[in-house]
Amino acid sequence: MAAISSPKLGKLDAEEVEARVDAVRRGDSGTQKGAAAAPGSRLADAFEAVERFPVLVESRERVIEAATGDQPRVSELVEAVECDVSLTISVLRFANRSGLVAGGVAGIPEAVEVLKPSGVLAIAGTAPSFDFFESNGGWELKPERFRVHALATQRAADQIGRVVGWVERDELAVAALLHDVGRLVISRLHPGYKVYFDSINRTPEQRLRDERDQLGIDHTLVGGVLARRWNLPSRIAVAIERHHAEDADGLAAMVATADMIAHYSQGEAIAPERLHAAAEGCGLGREQVRDLLYELPLPRQDASRISEPCPLSARELDVLRHLSEGMVYKQIASEMQLSVSTIRTHLHNVYGKIGAVDRAQAVLLARDRGWI
């Protein structure tokens, strides 16, 4: 694993990340200032609490609707899981338990393929839940507040991925949604640390520095440990723990840029120079950043402003575009880093949504309506 660059702490390798978390577990981090010790039992409880993070009731209802019936609607099921932090964590944890997929399961479409709709339904049906406007006792960092920022970051990351031509969009969606998962652990360990929650007037880097100075660890390092605990692919763990690093690049830089754009769109403080540095790390120019800052607070809409809305998801459109270029299933699967069966599932859903009987008709309909 590459070293982690961070202000105050310098370079941290994987062993030191684990050592810092272990130090907090023992209560002897040596850098805490006035913070209570966090015994091993408290840290273990915090990790387990994150694994029981509540699912939004509406997300569970959408999973039930998509997974039941004569023919499960897989694309809708995937979208419902990808929009919920709890379901994403649980589905990926269970999909990666078997170790059957080389390199690990990095995206929700592949995880659903491993678990089957029935398995996802079982996960959603047994998870604790919360509803809109509920504070959900026990979580000082309220689930709804956490969800809103996670989804804003995921949406920004998806737009960035389109602009720079990032292929692993499923992986990007997961890394963006879970980038702050370490905050849940810290909020559990230090519920009275109010400065940490002041996201309006302090930039993400300032709050991260406060975590390191006051608590001895920070949410990026803890998030990386959690991702590895869940057996997620290492590239996702690295993106989570490096998304505030000054020299972040690739997936980590995309998550960093999306995170700052999401904070800005929610009226929170960011450092413009850090935003442009992160954007440069993932291949975005200043004009492209300006476009994103302008567009993301607006309702999602097709760029061509066509009169008929497109019923297809982003991934279904990507598959259809590749199909229109003459690619076969195997080539599309290789290009999108998905399995052939997942490509077939996406196309099956495309046919059903637009009333096409075969690939040729699907491509013609999509072109006529201006979707591709």
C-alpha positions as CSV (number, residue, x, y, z in Angstrom):
1,M,0.0,0.0,0.0
2,A,1.2,3.5,-0.8
3,A,2.2,5.7,2.1
4,I,-0.4,8.2,3.3
5,S,0.5,11.8,3.1
6,S,-1.2,14.1,5.6
7,P,-0.5,17.4,7.4
8,K,0.8,17.2,10.9
9,L,1.3,13.4,10.8
10,G,3.5,13.3,7.7
11,K,3.8,9.9,5.9
12,L,1.9,6.9,7.4
13,D,2.3,3.4,6.1
14,A,-0.2,0.6,6.6
15,E,1.5,-0.7,9.7
16,E,1.4,2.7,11.4
17,V,-2.2,3.2,10.5
18,E,-3.0,0.0,12.4
19,A,-0.7,0.9,15.2
20,R,-2.5,4.3,15.7
21,V,-5.9,2.6,15.9
22,D,-4.4,0.0,18.2
23,A,-3.1,2.8,20.4
24,V,-6.5,4.3,20.7
25,R,-7.8,0.8,21.5
26,R,-5.3,0.6,24.4
27,G,-6.1,4.2,25.4
28,D,-2.5,5.3,25.2
29,S,-2.3,7.2,21.8
30,G,-0.1,9.8,23.5
31,T,-1.5,12.6,21.3
32,Q,-4.9,13.0,22.8
33,K,-5.5,16.3,24.6
34,G,-8.2,16.0,27.2
35,A,-10.0,13.2,25.4
36,A,-11.1,10.2,27.3
37,A,-9.3,6.9,26.7
38,A,-11.0,4.5,24.3
39,P,-10.5,1.0,25.6
40,G,-10.6,-2.0,23.2
41,S,-14.1,-2.8,24.1
42,R,-15.3,0.7,23.1
43,L,-13.5,0.6,19.8
44,A,-14.9,-2.9,19.0
45,D,-18.3,-1.7,19.9
46,A,-18.0,1.3,17.7
47,F,-16.9,-0.8,14.7
48,E,-19.8,-3.2,15.3
49,A,-22.2,-0.2,15.7
50,V,-21.2,1.0,12.2
51,E,-22.0,-2.5,10.8
52,R,-25.5,-2.1,12.3
53,F,-25.9,1.5,11.0
54,P,-29.6,1.9,10.2
55,V,-31.1,1.6,6.8
56,L,-33.5,4.3,5.6
57,V,-37.1,3.0,5.7
58,E,-37.7,4.2,2.1
59,S,-34.6,2.4,0.9
60,R,-35.8,-0.8,2.5
61,E,-39.2,-0.4,0.9
62,R,-37.6,0.1,-2.5
63,V,-35.5,-3.0,-2.1
64,I,-38.5,-5.1,-1.2
65,E,-40.4,-3.8,-4.2
66,A,-37.6,-4.4,-6.6
67,A,-36.6,-7.9,-5.2
68,T,-40.0,-9.5,-5.0
69,G,-42.4,-10.6,-7.7
70,D,-42.1,-13.0,-10.6
71,Q,-39.1,-11.1,-12.1
72,P,-36.8,-9.1,-9.7
73,R,-35.9,-5.7,-11.2
74,V,-32.2,-5.9,-10.7
75,S,-31.3,-2.4,-11.9
76,E,-33.8,-0.8,-9.5
77,L,-32.5,-3.1,-6.7
78,V,-28.9,-1.9,-7.4
79,E,-29.9,1.7,-7.4
80,A,-31.8,1.3,-4.0
81,V,-28.7,-0.3,-2.4
82,E,-26.3,2.3,-3.9
83,C,-28.3,5.1,-2.4
84,D,-28.1,3.8,1.2
85,V,-25.0,3.7,3.3
86,S,-26.2,0.8,5.5
87,L,-27.2,-1.4,2.7
88,T,-24.0,-0.7,0.7
89,I,-21.9,-1.7,3.8
90,S,-23.9,-4.8,4.5
91,V,-24.2,-6.0,0.9
92,L,-20.5,-5.6,0.2
93,R,-19.5,-7.2,3.5
94,F,-21.6,-10.3,2.8
95,A,-20.5,-10.5,-0.9
96,N,-16.9,-10.4,0.1
97,R,-17.2,-13.0,2.9
98,S,-16.9,-15.9,0.4
99,G,-13.7,-14.7,-1.2
100,L,-14.9,-16.2,-4.5
101,V,-14.3,-13.1,-6.6
102,A,-10.6,-12.5,-7.3
103,G,-9.6,-9.1,-6.0
104,G,-12.8,-8.7,-4.1
105,V,-16.3,-7.3,-5.0
106,A,-16.0,-3.6,-5.5
107,G,-19.4,-2.6,-6.8
108,I,-23.0,-3.2,-6.0
109,P,-24.1,-4.7,-9.3
110,E,-21.5,-7.5,-8.9
111,A,-22.4,-7.9,-5.2
112,V,-26.1,-8.3,-6.1
113,E,-25.0,-10.9,-8.7
114,V,-23.1,-12.8,-5.9
115,L,-25.8,-12.6,-3.3
116,K,-28.9,-12.8,-5.6
117,P,-31.9,-10.5,-5.0
118,S,-33.2,-12.9,-2.3
119,G,-30.0,-12.4,-0.3
120,V,-30.2,-8.6,-0.6
121,L,-33.8,-8.8,0.5
122,A,-32.9,-10.8,3.6
123,I,-30.2,-8.2,4.5
124,A,-32.6,-5.3,4.1
125,G,-35.4,-7.0,6.0
126,T,-33.3,-7.7,9.1
127,A,-31.4,-4.4,9.3
128,P,-32.3,-1.7,11.9
129,S,-34.0,1.3,10.3
130,F,-34.7,5.0,10.6
131,D,-37.1,7.3,8.9
132,F,-36.9,10.9,7.6
133,F,-36.8,13.5,10.4
134,E,-35.9,10.9,13.1
135,S,-32.9,11.6,15.3
136,N,-32.3,7.9,15.9
137,G,-31.1,7.7,19.5
138,G,-27.5,6.7,20.0
139,W,-26.0,8.4,17.0
140,E,-24.8,12.0,17.6
141,L,-23.9,12.2,13.9
142,K,-27.5,11.7,12.8
143,P,-28.0,9.1,10.1
144,E,-30.0,11.5,7.8
145,R,-27.3,14.2,8.0
146,F,-24.6,11.6,7.2
147,R,-26.7,10.2,4.3
148,V,-27.3,13.6,2.7
149,H,-23.6,14.4,2.5
150,A,-22.7,10.8,1.3
151,L,-25.2,11.0,-1.5
152,A,-24.1,14.5,-2.5
153,T,-20.5,13.3,-2.7
154,Q,-21.6,10.2,-4.7
155,R,-23.5,12.3,-7.2
156,A,-20.6,14.7,-7.6
157,A,-18.2,11.7,-8.1
158,D,-20.4,10.3,-10.8
159,Q,-20.4,13.6,-12.7
160,I,-16.6,13.7,-12.3
161,G,-16.3,10.1,-13.5
162,R,-18.2,11.0,-16.7
163,V,-16.1,14.1,-17.4
164,V,-12.7,12.3,-17.0
165,G,-13.9,9.0,-18.5
166,W,-13.4,6.9,-15.4
167,V,-14.3,3.3,-16.3
168,E,-14.8,1.7,-12.8
169,R,-18.0,3.7,-12.1
170,D,-19.5,1.1,-9.7
171,E,-16.3,1.2,-7.6
172,L,-16.3,5.0,-7.6
173,A,-19.9,5.0,-6.4
174,V,-19.0,2.9,-3.4
175,A,-15.8,4.8,-2.5
176,A,-17.7,8.1,-2.7
177,L,-20.6,6.9,-0.6
178,L,-18.4,5.4,2.1
179,H,-15.6,8.0,2.1
180,D,-16.6,9.4,5.6
181,V,-17.5,6.1,7.2
182,G,-14.7,6.6,9.8
183,R,-16.6,9.6,11.1
184,L,-19.3,7.2,12.4
185,V,-16.7,5.4,14.5
186,I,-15.2,8.7,15.9
187,S,-18.7,10.1,16.7
188,R,-19.4,6.9,18.6
189,L,-16.1,7.0,20.6
190,H,-16.2,10.8,21.3
191,P,-19.9,11.9,21.3
192,G,-19.0,15.1,23.2
193,Y,-16.4,16.4,20.8
194,K,-18.6,19.2,19.4
195,V,-15.9,21.0,17.4
196,Y,-15.6,18.0,15.2
197,F,-19.2,18.5,14.0
198,D,-18.8,22.1,13.0
199,S,-18.8,21.6,9.3
200,I,-20.2,25.0,8.4
201,N,-17.3,27.3,9.2
202,R,-14.3,25.0,9.1
203,T,-12.9,23.4,6.0
204,P,-12.6,19.6,5.9
205,E,-8.8,19.9,6.3
206,Q,-9.2,22.0,9.4
207,R,-11.6,19.5,11.0
208,L,-9.3,16.6,10.0
209,R,-6.4,18.4,11.7
210,D,-8.5,18.8,14.8
211,E,-9.2,15.1,14.9
212,R,-5.6,14.2,14.7
213,D,-4.5,16.8,17.3
214,Q,-7.3,16.1,19.8
215,L,-8.0,12.4,19.3
216,G,-4.8,10.9,17.9
217,I,-6.5,9.4,14.9
218,D,-8.8,10.7,12.2
219,H,-11.8,9.4,10.2
220,T,-9.8,8.7,7.0
221,L,-7.4,6.3,8.8
222,V,-10.3,4.6,10.7
223,G,-12.3,4.4,7.5
224,G,-9.5,2.5,5.8
225,V,-9.3,0.1,8.7
226,L,-13.1,-0.5,8.5
227,A,-12.9,-1.1,4.7
228,R,-10.2,-3.8,5.2
229,R,-12.1,-5.3,8.1
230,W,-15.0,-5.8,5.7
231,N,-12.6,-7.3,3.0
232,L,-13.4,-4.6,0.5
233,P,-10.8,-4.3,-2.3
234,S,-7.7,-2.5,-1.2
235,R,-8.1,0.2,-3.8
236,I,-11.4,1.3,-2.1
237,A,-9.7,1.3,1.3
238,V,-6.8,3.4,0.0
239,A,-9.2,5.9,-1.6
240,I,-11.1,6.3,1.7
241,E,-8.0,6.8,3.8
242,R,-6.2,9.1,1.2
243,H,-9.1,11.3,0.2
244,H,-7.7,14.2,2.3
245,A,-4.1,13.6,1.3
246,E,-2.4,16.5,-0.4
247,D,-0.9,14.2,-3.0
248,A,-4.0,12.2,-3.6
249,D,-4.5,10.9,-7.2
250,G,-6.7,8.6,-9.2
251,L,-9.7,7.3,-7.2
252,A,-8.7,9.1,-4.0
253,A,-8.5,12.4,-5.8
254,M,-11.9,11.9,-7.4
255,V,-13.4,11.3,-4.0
256,A,-11.6,14.3,-2.6
257,T,-12.9,16.6,-5.3
258,A,-16.4,15.2,-5.0
259,D,-16.3,15.6,-1.2
260,M,-15.3,19.3,-1.4
261,I,-17.9,20.0,-4.2
262,A,-20.6,18.4,-2.0
263,H,-19.6,20.5,1.0
264,Y,-19.6,23.6,-1.1
265,S,-23.0,22.8,-2.6
266,Q,-24.4,22.4,1.0
267,G,-23.2,25.8,2.0
268,E,-20.1,24.6,4.0
269,A,-16.6,25.9,4.0
270,I,-13.9,24.6,1.7
271,A,-10.4,25.8,0.6
272,P,-10.5,26.6,-3.1
273,E,-6.8,25.9,-3.5
274,R,-7.3,22.4,-2.1
275,L,-10.2,21.8,-4.4
276,H,-8.2,22.7,-7.5
277,A,-5.3,20.6,-6.4
278,A,-7.5,17.5,-5.9
279,A,-9.2,18.2,-9.2
280,E,-5.9,18.3,-10.9
281,G,-5.0,15.0,-9.4
282,C,-7.9,13.4,-11.2
283,G,-7.5,15.2,-14.5
284,L,-10.0,18.1,-14.1
285,G,-9.2,21.6,-15.3
286,R,-10.4,24.8,-13.6
287,E,-13.2,25.4,-16.2
288,Q,-14.5,21.9,-15.6
289,V,-14.5,22.4,-11.9
290,R,-16.5,25.6,-12.4
291,D,-19.0,23.7,-14.5
292,L,-19.5,21.2,-11.7
293,L,-19.9,23.8,-9.1
294,Y,-22.6,25.4,-11.2
295,E,-24.4,22.3,-12.2
296,L,-24.5,20.1,-9.1
297,P,-26.9,22.1,-6.9
298,L,-29.4,22.0,-9.8
299,P,-31.9,19.2,-10.3
300,R,-30.4,16.3,-12.3
301,Q,-31.4,16.5,-16.0
302,D,-30.2,15.2,-19.3
303,A,-27.6,17.6,-20.8
304,S,-29.5,17.8,-24.1
305,R,-32.7,19.0,-22.4
306,I,-34.8,16.5,-24.4
307,S,-38.5,16.6,-23.9
308,E,-38.8,12.9,-23.1
309,P,-37.0,11.9,-19.9
310,C,-34.6,8.9,-20.1
311,P,-35.7,6.0,-17.9
312,L,-32.3,4.3,-18.0
313,S,-29.7,4.5,-15.3
314,A,-26.2,5.8,-15.9
315,R,-24.8,2.3,-16.2
316,E,-27.5,1.1,-18.5
317,L,-26.8,4.0,-20.8
318,D,-23.0,3.2,-20.7
319,V,-23.8,-0.4,-21.7
320,L,-26.1,0.8,-24.5
321,R,-23.4,3.3,-25.8
322,H,-20.9,0.5,-26.0
323,L,-23.4,-1.7,-27.8
324,S,-24.0,1.1,-30.3
325,E,-20.3,1.2,-31.0
326,G,-20.5,-2.4,-32.2
327,M,-19.0,-4.1,-29.1
328,V,-20.1,-7.6,-28.0
329,Y,-21.0,-8.5,-24.4
330,K,-17.5,-9.7,-23.6
331,Q,-15.9,-6.5,-24.9
332,I,-18.4,-4.4,-23.0
333,A,-17.7,-6.4,-19.8
334,S,-14.0,-5.9,-20.2
335,E,-14.4,-2.2,-20.9
336,M,-16.6,-1.6,-17.9
337,Q,-14.8,-4.0,-15.6
338,L,-18.0,-6.0,-15.0
339,S,-19.0,-9.6,-15.6
340,V,-20.7,-10.7,-18.8
341,S,-23.8,-11.8,-16.8
342,T,-24.0,-8.3,-15.3
343,I,-23.9,-6.8,-18.8
344,R,-26.7,-9.2,-19.8
345,T,-28.7,-8.1,-16.8
346,H,-28.3,-4.4,-17.6
347,L,-29.4,-5.0,-21.2
348,H,-32.4,-7.1,-20.1
349,N,-33.5,-4.2,-18.0
350,V,-32.9,-1.7,-20.9
351,Y,-35.2,-3.8,-23.1
352,G,-37.9,-3.9,-20.5
353,K,-37.8,-0.1,-19.8
354,I,-37.9,1.1,-23.4
355,G,-39.9,-1.7,-24.9
356,A,-37.2,-3.0,-27.2
357,V,-37.2,-6.6,-28.4
358,D,-33.5,-6.8,-29.2
359,R,-30.2,-4.9,-29.1
360,A,-30.6,-3.3,-32.5
361,Q,-34.0,-1.8,-31.7
362,A,-32.7,-0.6,-28.3
363,V,-29.9,1.3,-29.9
364,L,-32.2,2.8,-32.6
365,L,-34.7,3.9,-30.0
366,A,-32.1,5.4,-27.7
367,R,-30.5,7.3,-30.6
368,D,-33.9,8.6,-31.9
369,R,-34.7,9.9,-28.4
370,G,-31.4,11.6,-28.0
371,W,-30.2,9.4,-25.0
372,I,-27.0,8.3,-26.6
